[in-house]
């Protein structure tokens, strides 16, 4: 199995985060992109609100996604740019 090129951008691995087929970091076992949680949090949305928005994740996985994003900012920036291109 070949790894997605974005895998090389991961500096610190986290147990609740994996890459999807497009190379986007997602919360493991879901399709929730880490970039989305990161982006909302950077805009001032608190963790408790994110947990309410994504109840299937719970606090530990929301915090893990944010920790992953902090530790792997280059990959998150690449992924945000990817989403921007998709949205046109």
N, C-alpha and C positions, 0 to 999 in steps of 0.2 A: 504494500500500500504506500503510495507516495504522499508526502506531506504537502499541504498548501504552503506557498511561499510566505504567507503571513506568519507561519509558525516560527520562522527565523526571527521575527520581531519580538517574540515573547521573551522578556527579560526575567520575569518572576512568575512561575506557575502557581495557580491557586486551585484547590481541589473542587470547587463548585463552578469552575469556568472551563469551557472547551471551545474549540473552533467549529463552526458549522461548515457545510460544503463550500460556501463562498469565502471562507477564511475569516468570517466575522466572529468575534468572541461572543458567546451566548452563555446564559446560565445553564449549567448542565441539566439535561432532562427536560429542557423547555426550548422555546424559540425566542425567548426574551433576549434581545441584544444588550450587551453590556453598555454599548454606546448610548442607548436610550436612557438607561438608569443614570449614567454619568452625566449626560447632557441635562437632564431634568435637575439633578442635584447641583450642577454648576450654575443653573439658573435660580437657585435658591430654594428648590423644593426639598423639604426635610425628609430624613430617612423614614420617619413614622408615616408620612404621607405616601412615600414610595411603597412601603409595606402594604398600605391600604389599597394602593393602585394595583399591586401585584401580590395578592394574598397567597397565591400558590407558591411564592418564593419564601416567604417568612423573613424575619429580620436577619438571620445568619447569611442567607444567600444574597440578600440585597447588600449587606455589608461586604460580603466577599466580592461581589461585582464591583463595588466602589474601590475596594482595596486593589483588585486586579487593575482597574483603570488607573489608579494612582501609580502603581508599580510599572505599568506598561503604556505610558502616555503616547509614545510614538505610534503604537499599534492602534490605539483608540482614535488618534488624529487621522490615521490612514483610513480607518473604518468610517469615521464621520464624513470624510471626503468621498468615500465610496457611496455612502447613502445620499449625499448631496447630488452626485452625478446621476444616481438612479431616479431621484425625484425631479431632475431637470432644472 
